[in-house]
Amino acid sequence: MEHIYQYACIISFITLPIPLLIGVGLLLFPTTTKNFRRIWAFSSIFLLTIAMLFWITLSIHQINSNSIYQYVWSWTINNDLSFEFGYLFDPLTSIMSVLITTVAILVLIYSDNYMCHDQGYLRFFAYMSFFNTSMLGLVTSSNLIQIYLFWELVGMSSYLLIGFWFTRPIAANACQKAFVTNRVGDFGLLLGILGLYWVTGSFDFRDLFEIFNNLIKNNAVNLLFSFFCTFFLFFGAVAKSSQFPLHVWLPDAMEGPTPMSALIHAATMVAAGIFLVARLFPLFIVIPYIMYVITIIGIITVFLGATLALAQKDIKRSLAYSTMSQLGYMMLALGMGSYRAALFHLITHAYSKALLFLGSGSIIHSMEMLVGYSPEKSQNMVLMGGLTKHVPITKNAFLIGTLSLCGIPPLACFWSKDEILNDSWLYSQIFAIIAYFTAGLTAFYMFRIYLLTFGGHLNLYCKNYSGKKSSSLYSISLWGKEGFKTIKKKFSLFTLLTMNNNNRESAAVFMKKPYKISRNSFKIMPYFITLTDFDNNKISAYPSESDNTMLFPLIILILFTFFVGFIGIPLNKEGIELDILTKWLTPPVNILYSTSKNSIDLYEFTINAIFSVSIAYWGIFIALFFYKPIYSSLKNFNLINAFDKRGPNKIFGDTIKNYIYNWSSNRGYIDTFYATFFIKGVRGLAELVSIIERRIIDGIPNGFGITSFFVAESIKYIGGGRISSYLLFQLLFLLISYLFLVL
């Protein structure tokens, strides 16, 4: 295996030729490149599959041998400074590499069908391949400079993907917001890297950890300076992993395509911050104050993300705030010293959240057949409801992902979240109460999403959706034999539909000979399909299940969601260790402050689990009570937001209900605060500086120049042609000006 390790760094960049070749092809041979676009997509998936198999092989070897391999070569050599480009393979690298490749492959397979109608199909795959390459380069980096390089490449990739539909102003603003917010955190990360280099003189992880720990142990470095260095490093992770207060970019990042959202929220960008804290854990663990700061930020993010998800109407934004809350759990665990529990939850959450996001994409894909390509409508849960019988596979997949995130056994997130909750009780009872309460909120808002989407009957707010199949359904003839014909007056019904989808305009007319609706028509052009009843002149449409290439990743993710949690069951049976994760995931240091246990007996585990599962079931029950009509008088009551002003007033008082609804729908007023005190404040300060510069800094010299001109013009007529008179007046003017400046 030694020779394989030496060339392992090549595997991280095995998908890099795809975006490069696509870019060159679109620039030089655009038509040919677009004609072979499926080949490029297949090549991207194939190369990433090779990388996945390679990482799995290395991970199995790493588990058996429990070895760490590092290979480094010189990059830039100077007398006082040396940069090295290296490759580090340890348990943390093996976890992240397998996680990234497995989720990315499923997302790319899903994207082939989801994005097949978009003219930016090739551009999307180029961005995604570059994104995966950057993330693999990040997790295999052996020093801080290399991490920072790939850290910025990940940020650039996310900027391109979030603003993929850049012709939409809201998407363009979202990618700019994500870019600016992450630049704030990245600047802090850069300051931390430079500060640590100034103290230790090294960027390499091994040397850095050893030197820094010795300096702290021997009191050879200022503790306040060390605290700020580690705090700035953590600040970079705060922005990347959407922790409070730099979380504001995450919900707006949903303006990108749904497969991109699944990849970002599951295994790449937001996971990068958790990975960075885990990678630099030996630096943080020796400074208790920074560990406490990490814990505080984590618990605030846990609670804030859950409360902001309560009243969201956009299905992707609700899942985004759910991601924010779960990332808070991971950060909380790292702050408590529960290194294993944090990474365990990172694994289980990645597969569960990928399942939920791809499931939401399937839902959106179905809704676009009814309301057209409009995210404001196709992603609005208020316009959904009653989808169970039309998308049964998607419904079951989404239900499994929901139950997992709620912490229901034996699904994946139950094992990891329960461990974090137990550790929080041992660490601080106040933090534990907040964490347990948030677990109940998680169950509530996740089942709220599920019930608003699939439960109930026909939603009255979706006028184009009858929820029933019709025997006289016809579709627009886009690819039929007759094509576009001249409109004739004898047609009983004529419709001209013009839609704009990413600068593509397509006009379609109902022909005299209508075409029966079929799955192929949905595959060809779902955005432009409108169904109609020619006899009654009524719109009658219904959603349809997604294509098999979109359902296949959902089924695979269901298997992961069911079984991946068993790798971390902390149980012993007759002296045999059943916890595979503990054997795989060796902490980088001897964690003295960790509250985690390597194993517990069955009785203790059962007692701890009963309490957390009971809280989750209470959250589910409350969601069912709010969103499922259970009284006969509410038979015709549709699934409306219980915190919406249209909801039942008897459940909460008007004041409490409106406060919770306004808090959640207005994102906790944090965006408003930033817009008022930062954006407007900076603009006001800039205007004030501009006035000072124009009227004082530039105004004084300009004023003297203008005054000198008028004085010269005046003495021209007073001096009478005598040079001595001119000089006298000029000297008097200079003297007065000098006295004015001095006094």
C-alpha positions as a printed Julia matrix, in Angstrom:
743×3 Matrix{Float64}:
   0.0     0.0     0.0
   2.98    2.32    0.38
   3.24    3.08   -3.33
  -0.5     3.7    -3.52
  -0.24    6.3    -0.76
   2.52    8.11   -2.63
   0.27    8.77   -5.59
  -2.95    9.21   -3.65
  -2.87   12.98   -4.12
  -3.59   12.44   -7.82
  -6.98   10.95   -6.97
  -8.06   14.21   -5.34
  -7.64   15.95   -8.69
  -8.91   13.16  -10.93
 -12.09   15.11  -11.77
 -10.27   18.4   -12.41
  -9.86   17.79  -16.21
 -13.65   17.72  -16.62
 -14.34   21.42  -15.85
 -11.18   22.44  -17.75
 -12.11   20.49  -20.88
 -15.73   21.63  -20.72
 -14.6    25.24  -20.45
 -12.21   24.92  -23.39
 -14.81   23.04  -25.41
 -17.53   25.63  -24.83
 -15.07   28.36  -25.78
 -13.66   26.79  -28.97
 -16.25   24.22  -30.08
 -19.54   25.19  -28.38
 -21.9    23.29  -30.68
 -19.95   20.03  -30.62
 -19.43   20.21  -26.86
 -23.14   20.71  -26.23
 -24.06   17.83  -28.54
 -21.94   15.46  -26.43
 -23.04   16.86  -23.1
 -24.21   13.5   -21.74
 -20.73   12.1   -22.37
 -19.23   14.85  -20.24
 -21.73   14.13  -17.47
 -20.98   10.41  -17.64
 -17.24   11.1   -17.56
 -17.62   13.27  -14.48
 -19.6    10.56  -12.66
 -17.21    7.82  -13.82
 -14.07    9.61  -12.62
 -15.67   10.47   -9.3
 -16.65    6.8    -8.91
 -13.01    5.8    -9.39
 -12.04    8.3    -6.69
 -14.73    6.91   -4.37
 -13.53    3.31   -4.79
  -9.96    4.42   -4.18
 -10.89    6.29   -0.98
 -12.94    3.36    0.29
  -9.97    1.03   -0.28
  -7.61    3.35    1.57
 -10.13    3.8     4.38
 -10.47    0.04    4.88
  -6.69   -0.24    5.02
  -6.57    2.68    7.45
  -9.12    0.99    9.72
  -7.18   -2.27    9.78
  -3.74   -0.76   10.22
  -4.69    2.36   12.19
  -1.9     4.23   10.39
  -1.41    7.84    9.35
   0.39    8.69    6.14
   1.78   12.05    5.06
   3.67   12.87    1.89
   5.15   16.36    1.41
   7.21   18.03   -1.29
   8.6    21.55   -1.56
   6.54   24.15   -3.33
   8.35   27.45   -2.73
  11.71   27.71   -0.96
  13.16   30.93    0.4
  15.78   31.75    3.0
  13.22   32.62    5.67
  10.04   31.06    4.27
   9.22   27.65    2.87
   5.9    26.53    1.44
   5.18   22.85    1.06
   2.45   21.05   -0.82
   1.45   17.92    1.0
  -1.01   15.1     1.35
  -2.25   13.84    4.72
  -4.31   10.7     5.09
  -5.62   10.03    8.58
  -8.99    8.92   10.0
 -10.48   12.39    9.55
  -9.39   12.48    5.9
 -10.79    9.01    5.25
 -14.18    9.94    6.73
 -14.49   13.16    4.78
 -13.23   11.75    1.47
 -15.64    8.8     1.51
 -18.49   11.08    2.57
 -17.81   13.66   -0.15
 -17.45   11.17   -3.0
 -20.47    9.01   -2.13
 -22.85   11.93   -1.76
 -21.4    13.76   -4.78
 -21.88   10.75   -7.08
 -25.53   10.41   -6.1
 -26.09   14.15   -6.54
 -24.49   14.11  -10.01
 -26.66   11.16  -11.11
 -29.69   13.02   -9.82
 -28.6    16.22  -11.56
 -28.47   14.56  -14.97
 -32.25   14.42  -15.11
 -33.0    17.43  -12.92
 -30.92   19.79  -15.06
 -31.45   18.15  -18.45
 -33.77   20.95  -19.67
 -31.48   23.75  -18.62
 -29.23   25.38  -21.18
 -26.54   25.61  -18.49
 -26.38   21.82  -18.14
 -22.68   21.57  -19.03
 -21.79   24.63  -17.0
 -23.51   23.1   -13.98
 -21.52   19.87  -14.23
 -18.31   21.83  -14.69
 -19.0    23.82  -11.53
 -19.97   20.71   -9.55
 -16.83   18.82  -10.62
 -14.66   21.77   -9.67
 -16.5    21.99   -6.35
 -15.81   18.32   -5.58
 -12.16   18.67   -6.56
 -11.73   21.68   -4.3
 -13.33   19.92   -1.36
 -11.21   16.78   -1.79
  -8.12   18.97   -1.97
  -9.21   20.69    1.24
  -9.67   17.53    3.31
  -6.35   16.01    2.17
  -4.28   19.15    2.85
  -1.32   18.79    5.2
  -0.74   22.45    6.11
  -2.62   25.68    6.75
  -1.57   27.45    3.55
  -2.83   24.57    1.44
  -6.08   24.51    3.4
  -6.54   28.23    2.86
  -5.95   27.83   -0.89
  -8.62   25.16   -1.28
 -10.82   26.98    1.24
 -11.0    29.9    -1.18
 -11.59   27.59   -4.16
 -14.54   26.03   -2.32
 -15.89   29.53   -1.7
 -15.47   30.45   -5.36
 -17.25   27.28   -6.46
 -20.16   27.97   -4.13
 -20.35   31.53   -5.46
 -20.67   30.2    -9.01
 -23.26   27.59   -8.08
 -25.43   29.82   -5.91
 -25.51   32.39   -8.71
 -25.92   29.73  -11.4
 -29.09   31.42  -12.68
 -27.39   34.8   -12.6
 -29.97   36.43  -14.88
 -32.39   36.33  -11.94
 -31.63   39.33   -9.71
 -32.48   37.42   -6.53
 -29.95   34.69   -7.39
 -27.28   37.26   -8.27
 -27.85   39.01   -4.94
 -27.75   35.69   -3.07
 -24.34   34.69   -4.43
 -22.96   38.14   -3.65
 -24.31   37.9    -0.11
 -22.7    34.48    0.35
 -19.44   35.77   -1.1
 -19.24   38.85    1.12
 -20.28   37.0     4.29
 -17.7    34.29    3.74
 -15.02   36.86    2.97
 -15.52   38.21    6.49
 -14.83   34.79    7.94
 -11.98   34.1     5.51
 -10.24   37.3     6.56
 -10.38   36.1    10.15
  -9.0    32.72    9.08
  -6.09   34.43    7.3
  -5.31   36.49   10.4
  -5.31   33.35   12.53
  -2.98   31.52   10.13
  -0.52   34.41   10.07
  -0.65   34.78   13.84
   0.1    31.09   14.4
   2.95   31.2    11.91
   4.41   34.21   13.73
   4.32   32.23   16.98
   5.36   28.77   15.78
   7.2    29.44   12.52
   5.45   26.56   10.75
   2.34   25.87    8.67
   2.6    22.07    8.79
   0.04   20.46   11.09
   2.39   18.12   12.9
   4.99   20.76   13.68
   2.33   23.35   14.4
   0.5    21.2    16.96
   3.68   20.12   18.72
   5.27   23.58   18.91
   2.06   25.35   19.95
   1.23   22.83   22.66
   4.75   23.07   24.08
   4.55   26.88   24.11
   1.25   26.79   25.97
   2.52   24.17   28.39
   5.66   26.16   29.21
   3.85   29.54   29.28
   6.18   30.74   26.54
   3.47   32.55   24.61
   0.93   35.18   25.61
  -2.38   33.44   26.32
  -4.44   36.4    25.1
  -2.59   36.41   21.8
  -3.03   32.63   21.49
  -6.74   33.01   22.22
  -7.18   35.55   19.43
  -5.2    33.43   16.97
  -7.41   30.41   17.61
 -10.52   32.58   17.69
  -9.77   33.96   14.22
  -9.25   30.41   12.96
 -12.63   29.48   14.41
 -14.17   32.61   12.88
 -13.43   31.22    9.43
 -15.34   28.08   10.34
 -18.23   30.18   11.68
 -18.83   31.71    8.25
 -18.35   28.5     6.27
 -20.56   26.36    8.49
 -23.23   29.05    8.84
 -22.87   29.59   12.58
 -24.29   32.61   14.37
 -23.76   35.48   13.58
 -22.51   34.76   10.01
 -25.36   32.41    9.11
 -27.33   34.9     7.04
 -26.02   33.68    3.67
 -27.27   30.1     4.0
 -31.04   30.5     3.36
 -30.38   32.79    0.4
 -28.03   30.17   -1.06
 -31.17   28.16   -1.87
 -31.54   30.25   -5.03
 -29.17   27.85   -6.75
 -30.29   24.52   -8.28
 -31.56   21.97   -5.76
 -28.8    19.37   -6.42
 -26.26   22.05   -5.55
 -28.15   22.73   -2.32
 -28.04   19.03   -1.47
 -24.28   18.85   -2.01
 -23.52   22.06   -0.11
 -25.7    21.14    2.86
 -24.68   17.5     3.04
 -20.99   16.95    2.46
 -19.13   19.95    1.12
 -19.22   23.65    1.93
 -20.98   23.74    5.29
 -19.11   20.61    6.37
 -15.82   22.4     5.67
 -16.15   24.53    8.81
 -16.75   21.47   11.0
 -13.82   19.76    9.32
 -11.54   22.75    9.99
 -12.36   22.81   13.72
 -11.86   19.04   13.89
  -8.56   19.26   12.0
  -7.26   22.03   14.29
  -8.72   20.43   17.41
  -5.28   20.02   19.09
  -4.9    23.81   18.98
  -8.31   24.52   20.46
  -8.28   21.86   23.17
  -5.35   23.41   25.05
  -7.13   26.77   25.4
 -10.29   26.27   27.53
 -11.62   29.75   26.77
 -11.83   29.15   23.02
 -13.52   25.8    23.68
 -16.14   27.62   25.72
 -16.63   30.16   22.91
 -17.15   27.3    20.44
 -19.72   25.78   22.77
 -21.59   29.08   23.18
 -21.7    29.72   19.43
 -22.83   26.14   18.86
 -25.73   26.22   21.33
 -26.92   29.61   20.04
 -26.88   28.29   16.48
 -28.74   25.14   17.53
 -31.63   27.08   19.02
 -31.67   29.95   16.51
 -31.76   27.68   13.47
 -34.68   25.7    14.9
 -36.75   28.78   15.75
 -36.17   30.37   12.35
 -37.41   27.2    10.63
 -40.79   27.22   12.4
 -42.75   29.46   10.02
 -40.85   29.3     6.73
 -43.01   28.64    3.68
 -40.22   27.82    1.24
 -39.38   24.12    1.57
 -35.69   24.62    0.75
 -35.29   27.51    3.2
 -36.86   25.39    5.93
 -34.34   22.64    5.25
 -31.57   25.26    5.15
 -32.37   26.44    8.67
 -32.55   22.79    9.7
 -29.0    22.37    8.4
 -27.93   25.42   10.37
 -29.37   23.93   13.58
 -27.73   20.53   13.03
 -24.38   22.16   12.31
 -24.82   23.9    15.63
 -25.1    20.48   17.29
 -21.8    19.45   15.69
 -20.09   22.65   16.81
 -21.56   22.23   20.29
 -20.1    18.74   20.48
 -16.66   19.95   19.37
 -16.76   22.72   21.97
 -17.6    20.19   24.68
 -14.68   18.03   23.56
 -16.93   15.31   22.08
 -14.78   14.92   18.99
 -16.2    11.53   18.04
 -19.85   12.54   18.52
 -19.44   15.64   16.34
 -17.99   13.73   13.39
 -20.48   10.91   13.87
 -23.31   13.41   13.54
 -21.58   14.93   10.52
 -21.75   11.54    8.78
 -25.34   10.67    9.67
 -26.64   14.16    8.99
 -24.94   14.29    5.58
 -26.82   11.29    4.21
 -30.12   12.22    5.85
 -29.99   15.83    4.67
 -28.93   14.77    1.15
 -32.02   12.53    1.1
 -34.24   15.4     2.24
 -32.87   17.92   -0.25
 -33.03   15.55   -3.2
 -36.54   14.63   -2.07
 -37.48   18.31   -2.01
 -36.03   18.61   -5.51
 -38.32   15.82   -6.66
 -41.27   17.64   -5.08
 -40.29   20.91   -6.75
 -39.86   19.06  -10.04
 -43.46   17.82   -9.75
 -44.85   21.2    -8.69
 -43.22   22.93  -11.67
 -45.52   20.89  -13.9
 -48.45   22.66  -12.26
 -47.35   26.21  -11.56
 -44.53   26.65  -14.09
 -40.93   27.51  -13.44
 -41.43   29.88  -10.55
 -39.52   29.21   -7.3
 -41.94   31.48   -5.45
 -44.71   28.99   -6.29
 -43.05   25.62   -6.88
 -41.16   25.77   -3.55
 -43.99   27.25   -1.49
 -45.38   24.63    0.9
 -48.64   26.59    1.21
 -49.35   25.64   -2.42
 -48.67   21.97   -1.77
 -50.58   19.29    0.08
 -52.14   16.03   -1.01
 -49.08   14.86   -2.94
 -48.96   11.44   -1.27
 -50.8     9.46   -3.93
 -49.02   11.2    -6.81
 -45.39   10.9    -5.66
 -45.36    7.86   -3.35
 -41.65    7.03   -3.66
 -40.62   10.61   -3.0
 -43.05   10.74   -0.09
 -41.62    7.63    1.56
 -38.04    8.81    1.01
 -38.84   12.22    2.51
 -40.58   10.58    5.46
 -37.55    8.42    6.24
 -35.25   11.44    6.06
 -37.62   13.39    8.3
 -37.79   10.62   10.9
 -34.01   10.33   10.86
 -33.49   14.03   11.45
 -36.08   13.93   14.24
 -33.95   11.32   16.0
 -36.27    8.31   15.71
 -34.53    4.92   16.09
 -33.08    3.0    14.38
 -32.4     5.64   11.72
 -28.99    7.27   11.35
 -29.33   10.6    13.14
 -30.8     8.98   16.24
 -27.48    7.43   17.25
 -25.37   10.55   16.75
 -27.8    13.16   18.08
 -28.56   11.05   21.15
 -24.85   10.88   21.92
 -24.5    14.67   21.66
 -27.52   15.18   23.91
 -26.09   12.83   26.54
 -22.72   14.58   26.42
 -24.37   17.98   26.76
 -26.07   16.85   29.98
 -22.73   15.83   31.43
 -21.15   19.1    30.31
 -23.81   21.63   31.37
 -27.42   21.13   32.38
 -28.39   24.54   30.97
 -26.94   23.68   27.58
 -28.57   20.25   27.8
 -32.03   21.74   28.4
 -31.64   23.98   25.34
 -30.34   21.07   23.26
 -33.18   18.74   24.29
 -35.8    21.44   23.73
 -34.36   22.12   20.29
 -34.57   18.41   19.52
 -38.32   18.7    20.11
 -38.48   21.77   17.89
 -36.63   19.82   15.19
 -39.25   17.09   15.25
 -41.99   19.74   15.14
 -40.77   21.76   12.16
 -39.63   18.71   10.18
 -43.06   17.12   10.46
 -44.57   20.5     9.69
 -42.69   20.38    6.37
 -43.81   16.82    5.76
 -47.48   17.44    6.57
 -47.72   20.69    4.63
 -46.24   18.94    1.61
 -47.85   15.52    1.58
 -50.69   15.56    4.12
 -54.29   16.6     3.79
 -56.32   16.99    0.65
 -56.43   19.51   -2.14
 -54.92   22.8    -1.08
 -57.34   25.62   -1.83
 -54.51   28.03   -2.48
 -53.29   26.14   -5.54
 -55.99   26.93   -8.06
 -54.28   25.07  -10.91
 -54.1    21.83   -8.96
 -57.14   19.61   -8.68
 -55.36   16.66   -7.12
 -57.36   14.28   -9.31
 -56.57   12.55  -12.54
 -58.72   13.4   -15.49
 -59.63   11.21  -18.42
 -59.45   14.05  -20.93
 -55.99   15.41  -20.41
 -53.92   16.79  -23.25
 -50.55   18.43  -23.46
 -48.88   21.04  -25.59
 -47.38   19.73  -28.79
 -43.77   20.74  -28.51
 -42.13   17.88  -30.36
 -45.12   16.46  -32.25
 -45.23   15.74  -35.95
 -47.34   18.77  -36.74
 -45.01   21.21  -35.01
 -46.07   24.86  -34.98
 -48.86   25.54  -37.41
 -50.71   28.62  -38.4
 -53.49   29.44  -35.98
 -56.91   28.83  -37.49
 -60.21   30.3   -36.38
 -61.97   26.93  -36.44
 -59.96   25.74  -33.42
 -62.36   25.38  -30.48
 -59.62   26.26  -28.01
 -56.4    28.14  -28.67
 -53.68   28.94  -26.19
 -50.42   30.65  -26.81
 -48.0    30.18  -23.96
 -44.74   32.11  -23.73
 -42.5    31.39  -20.79
 -39.06   32.61  -19.89
 -36.68   30.11  -18.34
 -33.1    31.32  -17.99
 -33.3    33.49  -21.11
 -34.97   30.71  -23.11
 -38.28   31.62  -24.67
 -40.54   28.96  -26.04
 -43.95   29.44  -27.55
 -46.39   26.55  -27.69
 -49.85   26.34  -29.12
 -52.65   23.86  -28.72
 -53.18   22.2   -32.06
 -56.37   20.91  -33.55
 -55.14   17.41  -32.85
 -54.24   17.22  -29.16
 -51.65   14.8   -27.79
 -52.26   12.52  -24.87
 -50.18   13.27  -21.81
 -47.31   10.86  -21.19
 -44.2    10.52  -19.06
 -42.05   11.32  -22.08
 -43.63   14.74  -22.43
 -42.83   15.43  -18.81
 -39.22   14.42  -19.46
 -38.88   16.54  -22.58
 -40.2    19.89  -21.38
 -41.85   19.87  -17.93
 -41.59   23.64  -17.52
 -43.82   24.29  -20.51
 -46.51   21.69  -19.95
 -50.03   22.92  -19.33
 -52.85   20.41  -19.13
 -56.38   21.24  -20.13
 -59.81   19.73  -20.52
 -60.95   20.63  -24.03
 -64.54   19.66  -23.39
 -65.17   21.71  -20.25
 -62.5    24.33  -20.86
 -61.09   23.8   -17.38
 -57.55   23.45  -16.16
 -56.97   20.05  -14.61
 -53.44   19.08  -13.75
 -51.76   16.69  -11.36
 -48.16   16.08  -10.31
 -46.17   13.08  -11.44
 -43.41   11.03   -9.87
 -39.88   11.89  -10.94
 -37.86    9.88  -13.42
 -35.93    6.77  -12.37
 -32.58    8.55  -12.57
 -33.83   10.92   -9.87
 -35.39    8.18   -7.75
 -32.33    5.91   -7.8
 -30.2     8.27   -5.62
 -33.13    8.59   -3.21
 -33.31    4.81   -2.78
 -29.56    4.54   -2.19
 -29.7     7.37    0.35
 -32.57    5.57    2.1
 -30.25    2.6     2.62
 -27.53    4.88    3.98
 -30.03    6.55    6.29
 -31.11    3.18    7.64
 -27.72    1.56    8.16
 -24.94    4.16    8.46
 -25.84    4.89   12.07
 -24.91    1.36   13.15
 -21.2     2.07   12.66
 -21.24    4.19   15.81
 -23.38    2.21   18.24
 -21.47    2.62   21.53
 -22.1    -0.85   22.95
 -19.93   -3.71   24.2
 -20.99   -7.33   24.06
 -18.95   -9.83   26.08
 -15.82   -7.74   25.76
 -16.16   -7.34   21.98
 -16.15   -3.73   20.78
 -19.06   -3.14   18.41
 -18.32    0.54   17.85
 -16.64    0.59   14.44
 -16.47    4.38   14.43
 -14.35    4.54   17.58
 -11.83    2.17   16.01
 -11.86    4.19   12.81
 -11.93    7.68   14.26
  -8.95    8.14   16.53
  -8.84   11.67   18.01
  -5.69   13.59   17.06
  -4.87   14.25   20.72
  -5.55   12.74   24.1
  -8.76   14.58   24.9
  -8.82   15.24   28.6
 -11.95   17.39   28.55
 -14.13   15.03   26.53
 -17.38   13.95   28.1
 -17.88   11.09   25.61
 -17.56    7.48   26.59
 -16.16    4.83   24.3
 -18.87    2.39   25.28
 -21.83    2.08   27.64
 -23.97   -0.85   28.71
 -27.34   -1.61   27.18
 -29.38   -0.5    30.2
 -27.75    2.94   30.42
 -28.07    3.43   26.68
 -31.77    2.53   26.73
 -32.56    4.93   29.57
 -30.79    7.79   27.81
 -32.49    7.02   24.51
 -36.01    6.84   25.93
 -35.87   10.44   27.11
 -34.59   11.91   23.83
 -36.97    9.83   21.69
 -39.91   10.83   23.9
 -39.13   14.5    23.3
 -38.98   13.85   19.57
 -42.35   12.1    19.64
 -43.85   15.03   21.55
 -42.65   17.36   18.8
 -44.21   15.08   16.17
 -47.48   14.9    18.11
 -47.71   18.69   18.39
 -47.05   19.03   14.66
 -49.81   16.52   13.94
 -52.15   18.43   16.24
 -51.44   21.73   14.52
 -51.3    20.65   10.9
 -53.53   17.62   10.59
 -57.31   18.24   10.88
 -58.46   15.88   13.66
 -61.9    17.33   14.43
 -64.95   16.9    12.27
 -65.51   20.65   12.31
 -62.1    21.02   10.65
 -62.8    18.53    7.92
 -62.41   21.15    5.23
 -59.55   22.92    7.02
 -56.4    22.77    4.94
 -52.85   22.51    6.2
 -52.07   26.13    6.94
 -49.22   27.44    9.03
 -50.35   27.33   12.66
 -48.3    30.45   13.34
 -49.72   32.23   10.3
 -52.37   34.83   11.03
 -54.86   32.56    9.19
 -54.23   29.78   11.68
 -56.43   28.85   14.67
 -56.32   31.55   17.32
 -57.36   29.3    20.18
 -54.11   27.37   20.26
 -51.97   30.39   21.16
 -52.81   33.85   22.19
 -52.64   36.36   19.39
 -49.62   38.12   20.87
 -47.51   34.97   21.34
 -48.58   33.5    18.01
 -47.82   36.66   16.07
 -44.5    37.12   17.85
 -43.32   33.59   17.0
 -44.55   33.89   13.43
 -42.95   37.29   12.88
 -39.68   36.2    14.51
 -39.39   33.2    12.22
 -40.65   34.73    8.98
 -38.42   37.79    9.46
 -35.35   35.59   10.16
 -35.04   36.76   13.72
 -34.63   40.35   12.46
 -30.91   39.67   12.1
 -30.88   40.55    8.4
 -32.76   43.75    9.24
 -30.19   44.54   11.92
 -27.32   44.02    9.48
 -29.05   46.1     6.82
 -29.68   48.94    9.27
 -26.47   49.09   11.26
 -23.91   47.75    8.84
 -25.08   48.42    5.3
 -26.76   51.76    5.99
 -24.14   52.61    8.59
 -21.28   51.98    6.19
 -23.04   53.94    3.46
 -23.7    56.83    5.86
 -20.08   56.8     6.98
 -18.94   56.73    3.36
 -21.14   59.71    2.52
 -19.8    61.61    5.55
 -16.21   60.87    4.54
 -17.03   61.93    0.99
 -18.42   65.25    2.23
 -15.38   65.84    4.45
 -13.05   65.01    1.58
 -14.83   67.21   -0.96
 -15.55   70.2     1.28
 -12.63   70.2     3.74
  -9.68   68.13    2.5
 -10.13   69.14   -1.13
 -12.1    72.29   -0.33
  -9.35   74.15    1.52
  -6.7    73.86   -1.24
  -9.29   74.55   -3.9
 -10.54   77.55   -1.89
  -7.06   79.03   -1.64
  -6.56   78.48   -5.35
  -9.79   80.26   -6.26
  -9.08   83.07   -3.76
  -5.58   83.53   -5.19
  -7.06   83.83   -8.63
  -9.5    86.55   -7.59
  -6.8    88.4    -5.59
  -4.52   88.35   -8.61
  -7.3    89.62  -10.83
  -8.06   92.39   -8.34
  -4.5    93.67   -7.83
  -4.05   93.78  -11.58
  -6.24   96.86  -11.59
  -5.04   98.28   -8.24
  -1.27   98.01   -8.66
  -1.09  100.45  -11.57
   1.56   98.42  -13.37
   4.12   98.47  -10.55
   5.72   95.16   -9.71
   6.42   96.23   -6.14
   2.7    96.83   -5.6
   1.85   93.4    -6.95
   4.41   91.77   -4.65
   3.13   93.71   -1.66
  -0.47   92.6    -2.18
   0.66   89.02   -2.81
   2.7    88.94    0.4
  -0.22   90.37    2.36
  -2.5    87.68    0.94
  -0.03   84.92    1.88
   0.32   86.35    5.39
  -3.45   86.46    5.91
  -3.8    82.89    4.59
  -1.07   81.67    6.93
  -2.67   83.35    9.94
  -6.02   81.81    8.96
  -4.53   78.31    8.86
  -2.6    78.74   12.11
  -5.38   80.34   14.12
